[in-house]
């Protein structure tokens, strides 16, 4: 199984990164694991416009689409750590 472990902290080398490393080490024993850091992507805060409720697409042009295409395009488990 593929697992994407995402460091959702803007502090790349802080306490959250240590937790990401621990989780990754445990998961790598049985799964194909990839780590990414949210700080590597331009992801804007939701504006609450609800356009996505009708279109399934965000009106903001940020890296959410790139993130999902690169890392979540095939069956993947997510571990979001913040």
MOGIZI-V949369 format. One record per residue. N is the residue number from 1. OMEGA is omega in degrees with one decimal (none if undefined). Layout:
((N | OMEGA) (N | OMEGA))
This chain:
((1 | 176.4) (2 | 179.2) (3 | 174.4) (4 | 178.6) (5 | -175.5) (6 | 172.1) (7 | -175.7) (8 | 177.4) (9 | 176.4) (10 | 177.2) (11 | -171.9) (12 | -174.2) (13 | -177.8) (14 | -178.2) (15 | 179.4) (16 | 178.1) (17 | 177.2) (18 | 177.3) (19 | 177.2) (20 | 179.7) (21 | 179.1) (22 | 179.3) (23 | -180.0) (24 | -179.5) (25 | 179.2) (26 | -176.6) (27 | -177.1) (28 | 179.6) (29 | -176.3) (30 | -172.7) (31 | 172.9) (32 | -170.3) (33 | 173.7) (34 | 176.2) (35 | 170.1) (36 | 177.7) (37 | -177.9) (38 | -178.5) (39 | 178.2) (40 | -175.5) (41 | 175.5) (42 | -179.0) (43 | -176.9) (44 | 176.6) (45 | 177.4) (46 | 178.3) (47 | 178.6) (48 | -177.2) (49 | 178.3) (50 | 176.1) (51 | -178.8) (52 | 178.9) (53 | -179.4) (54 | -173.2) (55 | -174.4) (56 | -179.9) (57 | 178.5) (58 | 179.3) (59 | -179.7) (60 | 177.6) (61 | 178.4) (62 | -173.7) (63 | -179.3) (64 | 178.8) (65 | 179.4) (66 | 179.2) (67 | -178.3) (68 | 178.9) (69 | -176.5) (70 | -168.5) (71 | -173.2) (72 | -176.4) (73 | 176.1) (74 | -177.0) (75 | -175.2) (76 | 169.6) (77 | -179.9) (78 | 170.4) (79 | -179.6) (80 | -175.3) (81 | 178.7) (82 | none))
